[in-house]
Amino acid sequence: MKPYIACLMLTSPDGSLHPSRWTKSPDGDRSDFSKVCEKVREGLQCQAWMVGRVTMAEMAKGVPHAPEAPYNVERPWHFANREAKSFGIAIDRSGAVHYKGPDLFGDHIVALLGADVPDSYLAELAADGVSYAVAESSDFDVGELLGVLNRELGIQRIVLEGGAGTNGALLASGLVDELNFIVAPALEARSGTDSVVEFGSEGLAGKVELSLLECQQLGHGAVNLRYAASKPSI
């Protein structure tokens, strides 16, 4: 069984993900909006947070440092810390992210990897104390890998805080159960900027339906638009 996934994004009304580029507001600033977002995150009561490759690489800031061969690695998964209370999950099909240790922000790292990642990369993760789950076929089924984490680590609820591409891909695959868009009173309005959700040129029409659960008025002029996400009924 896959964990429940709640997507949480802090955005401007025009869909920007870059608070450093936003206009100023008399209602609050970046610090205030971050605190509001953290309160909503706590309310979701998730055991893990999840991001994509690009976002995780920005946070991890590691460099390649594979141990010398021969490599004696475990497949399809290796869990270095089954007793961790919280987890940070990276969707990293190609095995491109490198870490400096087993944890980020106090949360144990788990990498979700494609079937063709080399043993040298798995040896690097194991040496760093990082957990991983490798797809058993060329079909990179994130839902199946998350089911492994549910079964093996007891992860039942995940907050998704990916970039636009990661959010879009998981919505298209039907893995996201709810969306929480915290909309701050600010604008970016630059052309070509990143957005909250993206799914190529075809978009998400016909792949997902949203239903409003509630609109929460938060502090500092921000609101949380909370939606249930489901596959189209027809």
C-alpha angles and dihedrals in degrees: 000000000000120000121255108265123207116185113215121189134169108214145157120244089262091055101255120157096194113088090178088068097046127113117254121261131201087220097065149313138244092284092052093049091049091053091050090050091050091055091053090047091053090050091057088065095211125168094210143026123216134203138165130257098273095049093045092049090054090054101038096050093189130147130218111280108156115175118245119278145287094078121206104188137161123241142223090014144356123193112195096180117027091166097061115128095212137020142204112212124202121198098211111155096175097042094242101143121091125197139206096215145338098287142051121196088349093304123117113244122236120182122205107210142186122250094252099058108128124249089241090065093047089050089053092052093046091049089052091050092246119147122225144181120204124205110246094216138032087262102092098214106183091184091057092049091049088052088058090053090050092051099039103034102024093240105164104162129036131185110215114212101164133143122269095275095049092047091048095048093050092046090050091051092052095243098122116087101183142008126217112190110185103200115201125202096254141088137215103182096178116146117247096018124148117269134209096254131017133172110175123265095316097058126198101293108135093012104079140016127206127209122188113244098175145327110228120198107217133185127284095031095299127131131195115223103200119194136177111230122210142156115271113277092221 
